[in-house]
Structure formats: C-alpha cells, structure tokens
Amino acid sequence: EPEVTQTPSHQVTQMGQEVILRCVPISNHLYFYWYRQILGQKVEFLVSFYNNEISEKSEIFDDQFSVERPDGSNFTLKIRSTKLEDSAMYFCASRGGQGRFQNTEAFFGQGTRLTVV
Amino acid sequence: EDKVVQSPLSLVVHEGDTVTLNCSYEVTNFRSLLWYKQEKKAPTFLFMLTSSGIEKKSGRLSSILDKKELFSILNITATQTGDSAVYLCAINNAGNMLTFGGGTRLMVKP
C-alpha cells in the first residue's frame, strides 16, 4: 500500500542551526502539507503546497520556514535558524485528486521528531 | 478562525464496552470532517464525512455528521485493547487545510 515516508525519524539540532526535514509523498498525489505537533498539544497546520507553489500557510509558518519540491518526488521543510520552541513532531501529508478543490482525505507520514537543544 | 472541540478529553473503558466520541466545530466554508486514529506517531485515516445523516461504517467503527448542529460522533462497539489510541477529529475547509481538535485519548483495559 502506498505511503508517505519521512526522514529522518528523529533529529537533534542545536539552537540556531538549519534543519531540513524530508518527505516523499504518495506518488500520484498533487497536494502536499506540513503539520506539526508539539508534545501534548494539537496537530497544527503549517503549510500546503500545490502546483509547485505554496497555496496556504499559517501564522506559525514565518520567514524562518520554507518548503521546496526540488525534484518531483521529495517535499522538504527547511527551518533556517531553529529555536527551542520549534521542538515538535513534524508530519508531512499528501492528498490526491485532480484539482485543488477535489475533496479527498490526506494521508500522513510517520513524522520527524525534531529536538532543538 | 476555524475551531474544533472534542470531548471527552480522555476515556477509560473495558474490553467489550461501546464508546461514543464527540466532535463539534465552527468553520467557514466547510468541505468535510475527518476522523483519524493516532497511536504512536502518524494519524491514520478512519473516515471522511461530507453529508449529514449518512453513517460511515468500517467494522466496529462508525461515524455520522450533523451539519445543522455542527457536530460528529465516532462510535466504537465491542472495544478491544488495540483500539487504545488518541482519536482526532479534523475539519477540511475551502482552503483544503485541516484544523484538528485536541483529540480524545481512549484507553481500553482488558
């Protein structure tokens, strides 16, 4: 069964360092997302990406964050200068459909646990 | 701002019990309501509901949506220890992003 895969599963980084979290969405999906979940809190939307551009982003997704789909299969989230409060589980998700407004479910990867020390 | 509230926050039952989990929401431009099960890491998809009054079923799990009263319920009958998880309700709006509730933590004791 196709699945969303994320690497690494766990990343520890020092405050101020850049991190790149990687995701391989399901191959025929068109819509891609990053969500995060701080320990013990809700899953929060960060950004959605469609047709090679950001379609929506939340207030959390500030200038320190960026996303890229460099090669047609990977979908990356970069945090330029990590802060302690960026420590969280980051989930990538993808959704199929033929167009932006097609109503289909999102499938989540297993997540990357980011720990900023 | 879209809002999703789940209740109860947590629930402890014994195997064989039936449970009902609640999700109420406020959203502009509703498209669908989704239920996910989160065990250790990733939320895994259970149901997507778009129309009121149509029950979705998968084995011992079922769910229904009321778009007039803005809520959904997830029922699990004959619970098993493997049903222990956090159950997440999320709303998909016109922007196609999911707004999650805080989840209901279900523990099923043998």
Interface residues (C-beta under 8 A of the other chain):
Chain A: V4 Y31 Y33 Y35 Q41 K42 V43 E44 F45 S48 S55 E56 S58 M89 F91 R95 R100 F101 N103 T104 E105 A106 F107 F108 G109 Q110 G111
Chain B: R31 S32 L34 Y36 K41 A42 P43 T44 F45 M48 T50 L88 A90 N92 A94 G95 N96 M97 L98 T99 F100 G101 G102 G103
